[in-house]
Structure formats: C-alpha cells, structure tokens
Amino acid sequence: MTDDRRWWLVTSGQSGKVSVSFWCGCLVWLKLDFASLRQRRSDPIQSKLKLKIKMWGVMRHKLPPLSLSQSHSNSFSQLRNTVSAFRHFSSAAKEMNVREALNSALDEEMSADPKVFLMGEEVGEYQGAYKISKGLLEKYGPDRVLDTPITEAGFAGIGVGAAYYGLRPVVEFMTFNFSMQAIDHIINSAAKSNYMSAGQISVPIVFRGPNGAAAGVGAQHSHCYASWYASCPGLKVLTPYSSEDARGLLKAAIRDPDPVVFLENELLYGESFPVSAEALDSSFCLPIGKAKIEREGKDVTITAYSKMVGYALKAADMLAKEGISAEVINLRSIRPLDRSTINTSVRKTNRLVTVEEGFPQHGVGAEICTSVVEESFGYLDAPVERIAGADVPMPYAANLERMAVPQVEDIVRAAKRACYRSVPLAAAA
C-alpha cells in the first residue's frame, strides 16, 4: 500500500448494509488522485476525476457486512453510481508494448507462486539485456532473480535440476542462438525426462529469449529455432506476436507442467498493441496449442508466427485493395500445432500461403503444408505457396540481410499467385 489512497469497491446495498466483496473478474482497483481532486473540487467528478483502473487477480474473499447509518448509506450509493459511470473503462483496450507485457507476466506469476524464479545473464542488476526483468530484482531479491555467469550449459542444467524438485524456473537466453550451448539439457534432460520416467518426473521449466533475425547482428545471432525445437517430442514451443500473446502465453508457459521453449522477437519488444481489460487480469492465460485468426477472409489463408504475423496483416491490407480477401492466422503455438484451425480455414479459402523467417528446408511451413495435403488436399484450388528466409546463413550487410528475410511484398506476390492474379512475365516485360 503506497501513500496514495487505494479503494477496492464492489458494492451492493441491502437494508442499510453494504457488502464489500472481492469476486473473480469483478475486482476494480480505483486509485484516486486526491491532490488533483482538491484542485478541481468545484468541477463535476465524472469529467475531472482521474481514475486509473486495473483488473487484478482472481480473489474470492468476502468481508463481513458493515452496518451503516442512512447518511453513510447515501454516501456509498452516490459513490456506487460514480463507479458505475466509469465502469466502461474496464473493458476499453489500453496500449502496452511487448516488453511491458512480458515484464508484467513475469511479475504477476512470481508474485502468485513463490516457486517461480528467473535466472540468466544480466537479468538482475542490469535488469535484462532487453529490460524484460526491469524491477524484479528489487522486488523479489537475489534469491529469485539470479544473475548467472556466461555459461548457458551450466545455468540451463541448474534450472532443469530445480524443476525436477518442483520449482518453476524461467531461464533467459540473451539470444536463442546461445541456447545451442545448452541444447543437451533442453532436449535430453528436460524434454525426455517425463517420458523416460513413465510420468513420474515433471519438468516445469521455461526457456525464453529473443529468437530469429534482429538487425545487423550477423549469422550467429539471427537464427530462427522454431522448427528445431518443434521437432522434439516433450517440448512445447510458443511464438508470441502481440502484447496479449506475450502476456497470456508466458503465463501459460510458467504454469505448464512441461518444458516450454518461448521464442520472442527482439524487434517486437518496443512495439505497442492494444490490450483488453481481460488480458490485464492476473488470472489471464491463453491456451497452449490454439491459433488465433487475426483477420478473417475468404480467398486465401496466410499462416504466420511471431514478427511475420505483422507482415502478413500488412500484406492482407494491400491484397484487399486489389479485391483479394486474405485470412491471417497467428499460429501462437508451433508445438503443439493447431492443425484444426489451419485446415478449417483452408477448406474455406481453398488456398494457402505459409510465412516464416526460418530456413525453408524442414521448416514450420513445410509441416503445415504436409498437414493440409494429408487432411485437406481435395479442397485446394491452387498449389501451396511457402515464404521463408533465404537458404543461406544471415548476411551482415543491410541490403543482403533484407533480401534474406521475407518482406511484405513477397507475401503479396505469393497470395496473388495462389489466386491466379499475378502478372505474366511477358506482360511485365
């Protein structure tokens, strides 16, 4: 409780009594700025009072009724009306960037479960290489926010051992390229232990950090590992795009009893997205293995994950101007893969374009194509189009780097080819 006044109010008056309750989904935190109120005492409260409304966790605690005089009852009634007048704010979306979303998810899960802890290089004193862990060391102390030496194999192994004993470690890699130093623990120690122990050993651990291409960091810091880890039974692989994805999926990953590889994108950290009131609730959690249809359409299906979802949405806007209605699917989860949503969409649009940053051979797009050929081949009206990164190590030069990573224009051209709307080469010449 800070120096300012904070009120939790959900009121219902009966016979001069008011019950102050904390119910799931109904808890409203009203922070009243009394200094501002004193300055503007003469103005109508509804137009001038600054309210910061946040949804807080699942709380089922009911205080005993308070007997009130008629005057108090009237005061609470008036206040209840004021709360009702502002209630629409709780459902209005607010802006939050992906960095803030990840930070808040970590904070809330660490607050809710003392078994959750964070470890990695520079996560404590430096507050994370990308400031994802900002403020957590100060709040939870060095026992739960651990700075490690530069030894991924060492601290990944410590994390897996802690998970064996019932703790819930969140292991941060400064980039997932460095997870190659720890891949023995990720695959052999974490992913396989539940199966090899006949279900007796659970490994509730999260490996998280930026994955894929950033900007000008060369081949050894630009690799996308989605298909690598997604090929391994025993792992779950999540790839958030928006702030809501980041919050909901990271919470799901931390609560999950199995090891989760959580692939973020460095270039998305500072990007802001609207976040609903539901997503701001500390109980919010997205289901693992369920894709999201970001945009509905009827002419072509475009699947994408992580940063490529934004590119796919931009491509869909451009295609709409040419009369092509594209349905964009945000995969969210690479393993398990939501084959049902993908195939249902393809059976509606009869065309498919897959988009990914990773290499084309044995990629996520190849797996999606296989699923569609096996389950929905008879519905296809055109060959499947795959858009992926170039089949070369990432170049350092900016102009070559751009050519090695899929661009919006590549997605547009592929969708037009699938819809037989591309311009013939002879005509273009």
Buried (B, 14 or more C-beta within 10 A) or exposed (E): EEEEEEEBBBBEBEEEEBBBBBEEEEBBBBBBBEEEBEEBEEEEBEEEBEBEBBBBBBBEEEEEEEEBEEEEBEEBEEBBEBBEEBEEEBEEBBEBBBBBBBBBBBBBBBEBEEBBBBBBBBBBEEBBBBBBBBEBBEEBEEEBBBBBEEEBBBBBBBBBBBBBEEBBBBBBBBBBBBBBBBBEBBBBBBBBBBEEEEEEBBBBBBBBBBBBBBEEBBBEBBBBBBBBBBBBEBBBBBBBBBBBBBBBBBBBBBBBEBBBBBBBBBBBBEBBBEBBBBBBBBBBBBEBBBBBBBBEBEBBBBBBBBBBBBBBBBBBEBBBEEEBBBBBBBBBBBBEBBBEBBBBBBBBBBBBBBBBBBBBEEBBBBBBBEBBEEBBEEBBEBEBBBBBBBEEEBBEEEEEBEEBBBBBEBBBBBBBBBBEBBEEEEEEE
